[in-house]
Amino acid sequence: MPKRFQQADGPPYPVDRHSGWSIGANGLTAAGQNELLKQIGRQLQSDYQDILKEPAPDRIRELLERLEARSNHVDGQEDL
Protein backbone atom coordinates (compact mmCIF):
# COMPACT_ATOMS: atom_id res chain seq x y z
CA MET A 1 0.00 0.00 0.00
CA PRO A 2 1.47 3.43 -0.93
CA LYS A 3 2.49 5.75 1.85
CA ARG A 4 0.56 8.97 2.23
CA PHE A 5 2.08 12.24 3.33
CA GLN A 6 0.06 13.39 6.29
CA GLN A 7 0.85 15.68 9.15
CA ALA A 8 -0.73 14.91 12.49
CA ASP A 9 -3.23 17.80 12.23
CA GLY A 10 -3.15 18.49 8.51
CA PRO A 11 -4.45 17.28 5.17
CA PRO A 12 -2.98 14.22 3.40
CA TYR A 13 -1.02 16.48 1.01
CA PRO A 14 1.41 19.36 1.42
CA VAL A 15 -0.21 22.77 1.51
CA ASP A 16 1.45 25.95 0.27
CA ARG A 17 -0.36 28.63 2.26
CA HIS A 18 1.12 31.44 0.15
CA SER A 19 -0.25 30.41 -3.22
CA GLY A 20 -3.70 31.37 -4.47
CA TRP A 21 -6.12 29.11 -6.24
CA SER A 22 -5.48 28.92 -9.95
CA ILE A 23 -7.14 27.37 -12.97
CA GLY A 24 -3.79 27.01 -14.69
CA ALA A 25 -4.24 30.09 -16.85
CA ASN A 26 -1.24 32.01 -15.57
CA GLY A 27 0.50 31.79 -18.95
CA LEU A 28 -2.43 33.32 -20.84
CA THR A 29 -2.56 36.90 -22.02
CA ALA A 30 -5.26 39.19 -20.66
CA ALA A 31 -7.31 38.52 -23.81
CA GLY A 32 -6.79 34.77 -23.41
CA GLN A 33 -7.89 34.88 -19.77
CA ASN A 34 -10.94 36.91 -20.77
CA GLU A 35 -11.86 34.35 -23.44
CA LEU A 36 -11.35 31.49 -20.99
CA LEU A 37 -13.72 33.11 -18.49
CA LYS A 38 -16.29 33.67 -21.25
CA GLN A 39 -16.07 29.99 -22.21
CA ILE A 40 -16.53 28.94 -18.59
CA GLY A 41 -19.57 31.24 -18.33
CA ARG A 42 -21.09 29.82 -21.51
CA GLN A 43 -20.56 26.27 -20.27
CA LEU A 44 -22.16 27.05 -16.89
CA GLN A 45 -25.15 28.67 -18.62
CA SER A 46 -25.50 25.63 -20.86
CA ASP A 47 -25.26 23.21 -17.93
CA TYR A 48 -27.77 25.11 -15.79
CA GLN A 49 -30.14 26.60 -18.40
CA ASP A 50 -33.09 24.50 -17.21
CA ILE A 51 -32.62 25.73 -13.65
CA LEU A 52 -32.23 29.34 -14.84
CA LYS A 53 -35.63 29.12 -16.58
CA GLU A 54 -37.42 28.05 -13.41
CA PRO A 55 -39.27 30.76 -11.50
CA ALA A 56 -37.79 31.85 -8.20
CA PRO A 57 -39.41 30.30 -5.12
CA ASP A 58 -42.15 32.47 -3.58
CA ARG A 59 -40.05 33.33 -0.52
CA ILE A 60 -37.11 34.51 -2.66
CA ARG A 61 -39.43 36.48 -4.95
CA GLU A 62 -41.03 38.21 -1.94
CA LEU A 63 -37.62 39.10 -0.51
CA LEU A 64 -36.50 40.52 -3.87
CA GLU A 65 -39.67 42.61 -4.11
CA ARG A 66 -39.10 43.99 -0.59
CA LEU A 67 -35.48 44.78 -1.42
CA GLU A 68 -36.50 46.56 -4.62
CA ALA A 69 -39.20 48.57 -2.76
CA ARG A 70 -36.67 49.56 -0.10
CA SER A 71 -34.14 50.55 -2.78
CA ASN A 72 -36.76 52.68 -4.56
CA HIS A 73 -37.70 54.35 -1.27
CA VAL A 74 -34.05 55.16 -0.48
CA ASP A 75 -33.57 56.58 -3.98
CA GLY A 76 -36.46 58.97 -3.35
CA GLN A 77 -38.81 57.21 -5.72
CA GLU A 78 -42.33 56.44 -4.70
CA ASP A 79 -43.74 52.94 -5.10
CA LEU A 80 -46.57 52.94 -7.62
MODELLER restraints for C-alpha pairs under 7 A, 6 or more apart:
rsr = mdl.restraints
at = mdl.atoms
rsr.add(forms.Gaussian(group=physical.xy_distance, feature=features.Distance(at['CA:4:A'], at['CA:12:A']), mean=6.44, stdev=0.5))
rsr.add(forms.Gaussian(group=physical.xy_distance, feature=features.Distance(at['CA:5:A'], at['CA:12:A']), mean=5.44, stdev=0.5))
rsr.add(forms.Gaussian(group=physical.xy_distance, feature=features.Distance(at['CA:5:A'], at['CA:13:A']), mean=5.74, stdev=0.5))
rsr.add(forms.Gaussian(group=physical.xy_distance, feature=features.Distance(at['CA:6:A'], at['CA:12:A']), mean=4.28, stdev=0.5))
rsr.add(forms.Gaussian(group=physical.xy_distance, feature=features.Distance(at['CA:6:A'], at['CA:13:A']), mean=6.21, stdev=0.5))
rsr.add(forms.Gaussian(group=physical.xy_distance, feature=features.Distance(at['CA:25:A'], at['CA:33:A']), mean=6.69, stdev=0.5))
rsr.add(forms.Gaussian(group=physical.xy_distance, feature=features.Distance(at['CA:69:A'], at['CA:79:A']), mean=6.73, stdev=0.5))
rsr.add(forms.Gaussian(group=physical.xy_distance, feature=features.Distance(at['CA:72:A'], at['CA:78:A']), mean=6.72, stdev=0.5))
